[in-house]
Amino acid sequence: MTRLMRAVVVDAPGAPEVLQVRSVPVPTATVGGVLIRVMAFGLNRSELHFRQGVASSGSFPRIPGIEAVGVVEAAPGGEFTAGTQVATMMGGMGRTFDGGYAEFVKVPAAQVIPFRSSLPWTTLGAVPEMLQTAVGSLDVGLRATPGQTLLIRGGTSAVGMAAAVLAKRRGMTVLSTTRNPAKVEALHRLGVDHVLIDGGTIADQVHALIPEGVDGAVELVGVNVLKDTLRATRSGGTVCFTGMLSDQWTIHEFYPMDWLPNGVRLTAYSGEASDLRPETLQEFLDAVAEGTAVVPVGRVYRLDEIVQAHHDMEQNLVGGRGVVVLANTESETP
């Protein structure tokens, strides 16, 4: 008898209503792959772009979802034992093969990251892609070091908040932006040193605090503010283009001599599961459990609420990391 699971299926791109919860066959575990029982997954804007049909890759019909956390159901190649807590992300997940918006997901063993934690699945589901992106932006994009100054453009996004937490743990001075004055205190609670209200330009505010400009900046808003972010950065400093909250991705008629201030470097970061080492994930989860780091969970949804979740993402109502938990896992700890 065919074993069935509940999953979100998108037959063709469109509005959030194209996300349909259906019964579909559970994937078959094969050598080199790992079948994971999904307990929770984070929501990402790249999934919104895929669902809208504007992503640069992917095919339909598809179960979306570029990440998930759960426990190993089967690993025929022996890479993991059944019951191991794991995270998985990226690698074509939810684009070229079915992803994490389901009760089970099958992924290549190489993109499975084991961990041990008693944190609730609601918290664990928020971490993998958010942490990987924040760590990669700091380490790969900026090569950030303790004592430096950091500007986070788009500070109330999930990645922005995670980057602030990580930067403060490294002893950095953090400047973070928000368009909403009501969110200033939330950023201060994360440890942000200076919160800037972003009305479209913030370079003058930055230079009023740090005359020479910041050592590094993580750009999460998009190319519509990138030029201003570059001007907030010192000569010899670096801006890492990581996110596109504004949905503005490309620069028309890019003229480097006009866009790039003298000596300011521009990089980009978009990573894979291999960029998040198991020890980095474990260290962060342990810090959360000890209370020395926080996970900025915004809204929590059930699988049946996936349409509402995407509406909330489109309208920027999540207020942190959106997480979907599978049935009966909301209050469970592993």
VENUR-V128250 format. One record per run of one state. SS is the DSSP state (h for helix, s for strand, l for the rest). FROM is the first residue (numbers start at 1). LEN is the number of residues. If there is no record, write none. Layout:
# VENUR-V128250
SS:FROM:LEN + SS:FROM:LEN
This chain:
# VENUR-V128250
l:1:3 + s:4:7 + l:11:5 + h:16:3 + l:19:1 + s:20:6 + l:26:7 + s:33:10 + l:43:2 + h:45:8 + l:53:9 + s:62:1 + l:63:4 + s:67:8 + l:75:10 + s:85:5 + l:90:3 + s:93:1 + l:94:3 + s:97:1 + l:98:4 + s:102:1 + l:103:1 + s:104:5 + h:109:3 + s:112:3 + l:115:5 + s:120:1 + h:121:4 + l:125:3 + h:128:15 + l:143:6 + s:149:5 + l:154:4 + h:158:12 + l:170:3 + s:173:6 + l:179:2 + h:181:9 + l:190:4 + s:194:4 + l:198:5 + h:203:7 + l:210:4 + s:214:6 + l:220:3 + h:223:9 + l:232:1 + s:233:9 + l:242:14 + h:256:4 + l:260:5 + s:265:4 + l:269:4 + h:273:3 + l:276:2 + h:278:13 + l:291:6 + s:297:6 + h:303:12 + l:315:6 + s:321:5 + l:326:7 + s:333:1 + l:334:1
